[in-house]
Amino acid sequence: MKINHIKLKTLVAITAASFTFGCSKINDINVSPNNPSIDKATPQVLFPSAVLSTAGNVGGELDIIGGIWSQYWTQSPAANQFKTIDSYNLQRQDFNGTYNGLFSGALPDYQLAISKAKDAGQFPFYLMATVMKAYTYEILVDLYDQVPYTEAFQGAANLQPKFDDGFTIYKGLLAEIDAALATKYNVTLIANDAKADFLFGGNMDNWRKFANTLKLKMYLRMVNTHPQDAEAGVRALYAAQADFLDTDAGVNVFTDATDQRNPIYAYTVFNLGANDLRASKTFTSWLTANDDPRITNYFGTTAPTAIDQGYYNAPQSAQPGYYSATAPKLAATDPVYFLTTAESYFLQAEAAARYNVGATASSLFNAGVKAAFDQYGLTAPTGTAYTYPNGTLQANLRAIIYQKWASYPNSHTIEGFFDQERTGYPEHSPVYSLDATYVAGQWVYSKNGVTGGKFPKRLVYPDSERSRNANTPAEVPITTPVWWGLPNN
């Protein structure tokens, strides 16, 4: 199965010019009187183009794979578009678009924007592009483990850059963020420049908070394999009195018009007719067991009909409900989030639980739960799942990560997959979800999984990269953890 790469073209007015951005292989900006060649493009043009490329991929193909591998959704038996994802049977050709869209599209634009902004003393754009470069690189590293970094973006001077290990890339990105934060970035942008910032409209205080929150997230990624670096990095943030996001970081410019729709909606609903993605019993069982009112926001009903994960080949005579299962509730105008307010508080809660830094873990957990429900104008239930346990570290982490997992649908589902790989929560169920002893919310191995009972941990390098770069690492099973992940038992 090859996923047709989701295309996002959004018309954006910046100064007197209009630019059409495509998230499929955005390598340059078309030459026209209003569109300068790439070598003449300014940060005000490069930056929003790159942001839309990141959004188109994080909110498109990666939202699909994150939604399925995080067990919010599963493949409908009435269609077949995502069967290879649901069965962990990915091939090299399946995600060419995502890799190219991020590595060959967004990242070169960020890098050029950084270089031009630094040379021109445009330090707000220097910081903005650096933070989004780090975020985009983090996504790639977390999916592929190794990508070119130290030799990347040299053009014809080096067409086959070496691949760097994930830890080296993380350290380099963190240093880049620190360098950008050390500049005189905190100035008021003129109105036309502020229009190029789809995340915060030129609010540089929010960019500083986003930078700090991204750093916190990256340090917490390291806790399993580089615990000393993780703790030192977190403690340094708090010693410097870093402030963290208290607003959402994302792109909220989508409209229900041609080429301007939210990317996952455009692909799975507008193009495919909402025939493929269906509610997974893994997630709906947890929502139902905990009387979570967000079930309506996620699925459009208080009682969704769900499919057991990956059981897309069930005969209708055996599972008639599968054939009328509930689709996720998606809208053309949904934002694409990079990091939400709720996630920011949950990251801070984890830091407090691990290292006793900042406010109390319980207060930050409560703030995260509140922010997650505020996103939908709801009040959180008062049950055990929404109460901080104040117990062992693992009990506290379990509560935090479950709440993070429950907050990601219709947001940035790939993070649920990353969190489970890093923490082990939600737990892997020893039985399939049709078993009477199944515990609501525990992840089950796909009914049609092809990896011998082991869950996926990464993506495979695409054909496009292997064909053009001989330094592409040897292929490993998708069940092999990335550099910060827990072992696959």
C-alpha positions in Angstrom: 0.0 0.0 0.0 1.3 3.4 -0.9 -0.3 6.4 0.8 -0.8 9.3 -1.6 1.0 12.1 -0.1 -1.3 14.6 1.5 -1.1 18.0 -0.2 -1.8 21.2 1.5 -1.9 24.4 -0.4 -2.8 27.4 1.6 -3.0 31.0 0.3 -1.2 33.3 2.6 -0.9 37.1 2.3 2.4 38.5 3.3 3.1 42.1 2.6 1.8 42.8 -0.9 2.5 39.3 -2.3 0.5 36.1 -2.3 2.2 32.8 -2.1 0.8 29.3 -2.6 2.5 26.7 -0.5 2.3 22.9 -1.2 3.3 20.5 1.6 4.3 17.9 -1.0 8.0 18.4 -1.6 8.3 22.1 -0.9 11.8 22.6 -2.1 11.5 26.1 -3.4 9.2 28.9 -4.2 8.0 29.3 -7.8 9.6 32.1 -9.7 7.1 34.9 -10.5 6.9 38.7 -10.1 5.5 38.1 -6.6 7.6 34.9 -5.8 11.4 35.4 -5.8 13.7 32.5 -6.5 14.8 30.6 -3.5 18.2 32.3 -3.2 16.4 35.6 -3.0 13.6 34.6 -0.7 13.4 36.3 2.6 12.8 34.8 6.1 9.3 36.3 5.8 8.6 34.0 2.9 10.7 31.0 3.8 9.5 30.6 7.4 5.7 30.3 6.8 6.3 28.0 3.8 8.3 25.7 6.0 5.8 25.8 8.8 3.0 24.8 6.5 5.1 21.9 5.3 5.7 20.7 8.8 2.0 21.1 9.6 0.9 19.3 6.5 3.0 16.3 7.5 2.4 16.3 11.2 -1.3 16.9 10.7 -1.6 14.6 7.7 0.2 11.3 7.2 1.8 11.3 10.6 -1.6 12.0 12.2 -2.9 8.9 10.5 -0.1 6.6 11.5 -0.1 8.1 15.0 -3.8 7.7 15.3 -3.6 4.0 14.3 -0.4 3.1 16.2 -1.6 5.0 19.3 -4.9 3.0 19.0 -7.3 5.8 18.8 -8.4 4.6 15.4 -8.2 1.4 13.3 -8.9 0.4 9.7 -12.5 -0.1 8.7 -13.3 -3.6 7.2 -15.3 -1.8 4.5 -12.1 -0.2 3.0 -8.4 -0.9 2.8 -6.3 2.3 2.6 -4.5 1.9 5.9 -4.3 -1.9 6.3 -0.5 -2.0 6.1 -0.2 0.6 8.9 -2.7 -1.3 11.1 -0.8 -4.6 10.5 2.7 -3.1 11.0 3.5 -4.1 7.4 5.1 -0.9 6.2 7.2 -1.0 3.0 9.9 1.4 1.8 7.5 3.2 -0.6 4.8 3.9 1.9 6.1 7.1 3.4 8.3 8.8 0.8 6.1 11.9 1.0 6.5 12.4 4.7 10.2 12.0 4.8 10.7 14.2 1.7 8.2 16.8 3.0 10.1 17.3 6.2 13.7 16.6 5.3 13.8 17.9 1.7 11.0 20.5 2.1 10.6 22.1 5.5 14.1 21.7 6.9 16.0 23.4 4.1 13.6 26.3 4.2 14.1 26.7 8.0 17.9 26.5 7.5 17.9 29.1 4.8 15.6 31.3 6.9 18.0 31.0 9.9 21.0 31.9 7.8 19.4 34.9 6.1 17.8 36.1 9.4 21.1 35.9 11.3 23.0 37.7 8.5 20.3 40.5 8.5 20.1 40.8 12.2 16.4 39.7 12.1 16.6 37.8 15.4 12.9 37.2 15.8 12.9 35.1 12.6 16.2 33.5 13.7 14.6 32.2 16.9 11.3 31.2 15.2 13.0 29.3 12.4 15.5 27.7 14.9 12.7 26.4 17.1 10.7 25.0 14.3 13.8 23.4 12.7 14.4 21.7 16.1 10.8 20.6 16.3 10.8 19.2 12.8 14.1 17.5 13.2 12.9 16.0 16.5 9.9 14.4 14.7 12.2 12.9 12.1 14.7 11.6 14.7 11.9 10.1 16.8 10.6 8.3 13.7 13.8 7.2 12.0 16.5 7.3 14.7 19.2 8.6 12.4 19.1 11.3 9.8 21.6 13.7 8.2 22.4 16.7 10.4 26.0 17.8 10.6 26.4 17.4 6.8 22.9 18.3 5.8 21.8 21.1 3.5 25.1 21.6 1.7 23.5 21.3 -1.8 25.7 20.2 -4.6 28.7 20.3 -2.3 27.5 17.2 -0.6 24.7 15.2 -2.2 25.2 12.2 0.1 25.5 13.6 3.7 26.3 11.2 6.5 23.6 10.1 8.9 24.0 11.2 12.5 22.8 9.4 15.6 19.8 10.7 17.4 21.6 11.8 20.6 24.1 13.8 18.6 21.3 15.5 16.7 19.4 16.3 19.9 22.5 17.9 21.5 23.1 19.9 18.4 19.5 21.2 18.2 19.5 22.1 21.9 22.6 24.1 21.4 21.0 25.8 18.4 18.0 26.8 20.4 20.2 28.2 23.2 22.2 30.3 20.7 18.9 31.7 19.3 17.6 32.5 22.8 20.8 34.4 23.5 20.1 36.9 20.7 18.1 40.1 20.9 15.0 38.4 19.6 12.4 39.9 21.8 11.4 42.9 19.7 8.0 43.9 18.4 7.5 42.7 14.8 6.0 45.1 12.3 2.5 44.0 11.3 3.5 42.5 7.9 6.3 40.4 9.6 3.9 39.2 12.3 1.6 37.9 9.6 4.3 35.4 8.7 4.0 33.8 12.1 1.1 31.4 12.0 1.8 30.1 15.5 1.8 33.2 17.7 1.3 36.3 15.4 4.7 37.6 16.3 4.4 37.2 20.1 8.1 36.6 20.9 7.3 35.8 24.6 5.4 32.8 23.4 8.3 31.8 21.1 10.6 31.8 24.1 8.1 29.7 26.0 7.8 27.3 23.1 11.6 27.0 22.9 11.8 26.2 26.6 9.0 23.7 26.5 10.5 22.0 23.4 13.8 21.8 25.3 12.1 20.2 28.3 10.4 17.7 26.0 13.7 16.8 24.4 15.4 16.3 27.7 12.6 14.1 29.0 13.0 12.0 25.8 16.5 11.1 27.1 15.5 9.6 30.5 16.0 6.0 29.6 19.3 6.0 27.7 21.0 9.2 28.9 19.6 9.8 32.4 22.3 12.1 33.6 22.0 14.4 30.5 18.3 14.4 30.9 18.4 15.4 34.6 21.1 18.0 34.1 19.3 19.6 31.2 16.0 19.8 33.1 17.6 21.2 36.2 19.4 23.8 34.1 16.1 25.0 32.7 14.6 25.5 36.1 17.8 27.1 37.5 17.5 29.6 34.7 13.9 30.2 35.7 12.6 29.2 32.3 9.0 29.8 31.6 6.9 27.3 29.6 4.0 27.4 27.2 0.6 28.4 28.6 -1.0 28.6 25.1 -1.2 26.2 22.2 1.6 26.1 19.6 0.0 25.2 16.3 -1.4 26.3 12.9 -5.0 27.5 12.9 -5.5 28.9 9.4 -7.6 26.2 7.8 -10.9 26.8 6.0 -13.4 24.6 4.3 -12.3 25.5 0.8 -10.3 23.9 -1.9 -6.6 23.3 -0.9 -7.2 25.1 2.4 -8.6 22.3 4.6 -7.0 20.6 7.6 -4.7 18.0 6.0 -6.1 14.8 7.6 -9.6 15.9 7.0 -8.8 16.7 3.4 -7.3 13.3 2.8 -9.4 10.9 4.8 -12.8 12.7 4.7 -12.9 15.0 1.7 -10.9 12.7 -0.7 -11.5 9.2 0.7 -15.1 9.8 1.8 -14.5 8.9 5.5 -14.5 5.2 4.6 -11.3 4.1 6.3 -10.6 5.3 9.8 -12.9 4.0 12.6 -13.0 4.1 16.4 -10.6 1.7 18.1 -12.0 -0.3 21.0 -8.7 0.4 22.9 -9.5 4.1 23.2 -13.3 4.1 23.4 -13.2 1.5 26.1 -11.0 3.8 28.2 -13.2 6.8 27.6 -16.3 4.9 28.4 -14.9 3.3 31.5 -13.9 6.7 32.8 -17.1 8.6 31.8 -14.9 11.0 29.7 -17.2 13.6 28.0 -14.6 14.1 25.3 -15.9 11.0 23.6 -18.4 13.2 21.8 -15.7 15.5 20.6 -13.6 12.7 19.4 -16.3 10.5 17.8 -19.5 12.6 17.6 -21.5 10.4 19.9 -21.6 9.3 23.5 -21.7 5.7 22.4 -19.4 5.0 19.5 -19.4 1.6 17.8 -15.7 0.5 17.8 -13.6 -2.1 16.1 -11.0 -4.2 18.0 -7.6 -3.0 16.8 -6.5 -4.3 13.5 -9.5 -6.7 13.0 -10.4 -5.3 9.7 -10.9 -8.7 8.1 -13.5 -9.9 10.5 -16.4 -11.5 8.6 -19.6 -9.5 8.9 -21.5 -12.5 10.2 -19.1 -12.7 13.2 -18.7 -8.9 13.9 -21.7 -7.1 12.3 -21.0 -4.0 14.3 -17.7 -3.5 12.7 -19.4 -2.6 9.4 -21.2 0.3 10.9 -18.5 1.4 13.2 -18.0 5.1 14.1 -15.6 7.4 12.3 -13.5 9.9 14.1 -14.9 13.4 14.3 -12.7 15.5 12.0 -13.4 19.0 10.6 -11.9 21.0 7.7 -11.1 23.8 10.1 -9.4 21.8 12.8 -6.0 23.2 13.8 -2.7 21.3 13.6 -1.0 21.4 16.9 2.7 21.1 17.5 2.6 21.4 21.3 -0.6 22.1 23.3 -1.1 23.9 26.6 -2.1 20.5 28.1 1.1 18.8 26.9 3.2 21.6 28.3 1.7 21.2 31.8 2.0 17.4 31.6 5.7 17.7 30.6 6.2 20.0 33.6 4.4 17.5 35.8 6.7 14.7 34.7 9.7 16.9 35.4 8.4 17.7 38.9 7.6 14.0 39.5 11.1 12.9 38.5 13.3 15.7 39.8 11.2 17.7 42.3 11.6 21.0 40.2 9.2 23.8 39.8 5.6 23.7 41.1 4.2 20.5 42.6 3.6 17.6 40.2 0.0 17.3 41.4 -0.8 21.0 40.7 0.8 20.7 37.2 -1.0 17.5 36.5 -4.3 19.2 37.5 -3.5 22.1 35.2 -2.8 19.7 32.3 -6.1 17.9 32.8 -8.0 21.2 33.0 -6.3 22.5 29.9 -7.1 19.3 28.0 -10.8 19.7 28.8 -10.7 23.5 28.3 -9.8 22.8 24.7 -13.4 21.5 24.2 -15.1 23.8 26.7 -15.6 20.8 29.1 -15.1 20.1 32.8 -13.0 17.1 33.7 -14.6 14.2 35.6 -13.5 13.6 39.2 -12.7 9.9 38.9 -9.5 8.1 39.7 -8.0 8.5 36.2 -8.1 12.3 36.6 -6.7 12.4 40.1 -2.9 12.6 40.7 -2.0 9.5 42.8 1.0 11.0 44.7 2.4 7.5 44.8 5.5 5.9 43.4 7.2 7.5 40.4 5.8 4.8 38.1 2.2 5.3 39.4 2.6 9.1 39.0 4.1 8.7 35.5 1.3 6.3 34.5 -1.4 8.9 35.5 0.4 11.6 33.6 1.0 9.7 30.4 -2.6 8.2 30.3 -3.9 11.8 30.5 -1.5 12.9 27.7 -2.6 10.0 25.6 -6.3 10.9 26.1 -5.6 14.5 25.1 -3.9 13.9 21.7 -6.8 12.9 19.3 -7.8 15.6 16.9 -4.5 17.2 17.9 -1.1 15.5 17.2 -1.6 11.8 17.6 2.0 10.8 16.8 2.9 12.0 20.3 0.8 9.3 21.9 3.0 6.7 20.0 6.2 8.4 21.1 5.1 8.6 24.8 4.2 4.9 24.9 7.6 4.0 23.3 9.4 6.1 26.0 7.4 5.2 29.1 5.5 2.0 28.5 2.2 3.7 29.1 -0.5 2.8 28.2 0.6 -0.8 29.0 0.7 -3.6 26.4 -2.2 -5.9 27.1 -1.4 -9.6 27.5 -4.7 -10.5 25.9 -6.6 -9.2 22.9 -9.5 -6.8 23.5 -12.2 -9.4 22.7 -11.0 -11.3 25.8 -13.2 -10.9 28.9 -10.2 -10.1 31.0 -9.1 -7.2 28.8 -8.3 -4.0 30.7 -9.8 -0.9 29.1 -7.1 1.3 27.5 -4.3 -1.1 27.4 -2.8 -1.4 23.9 -3.4 -4.7 22.1 -1.3 -6.3 19.4 -3.0 -5.8 16.0 -5.2 -8.8 15.1 -3.5 -8.9 11.7 0.0 -7.9 12.9 2.9 -9.3 10.9 5.7 -8.7 13.4 5.4 -11.7 15.6 3.7 -10.0 18.6 6.1 -7.1 18.8 4.8 -3.5 18.5 6.2 -1.0 15.9 8.8 1.4 17.2 9.9 3.3 14.1 9.4 3.9 10.4 11.5 2.4 7.6 13.7 4.7 5.4 11.8 5.4 2.2 12.9 4.3 -1.3 13.6 7.9 -2.2 16.3 8.3 0.4 18.0 4.9 -0.3 18.2 5.7 -4.0 19.9 9.0 -3.6 22.1 8.6 -0.5 24.4 5.5 -0.1 25.0 6.5 3.5 21.4 5.5 4.4 21.7 3.1 7.4 21.0 -0.6 6.9 17.4 -1.5 7.3 16.3 -2.8 10.7 13.0 -4.2 11.8 10.3 -1.6 12.6 10.1 -3.3 16.0 13.6 -2.0 16.9 13.4 1.0 19.3 14.9 4.3 18.4 17.8 5.6 20.5 15.6 6.8 23.5 13.0 4.0 23.4 12.3 1.2 25.9 13.2 -2.4 24.8 10.5 -4.1 22.8 9.5 -7.1 25.0 
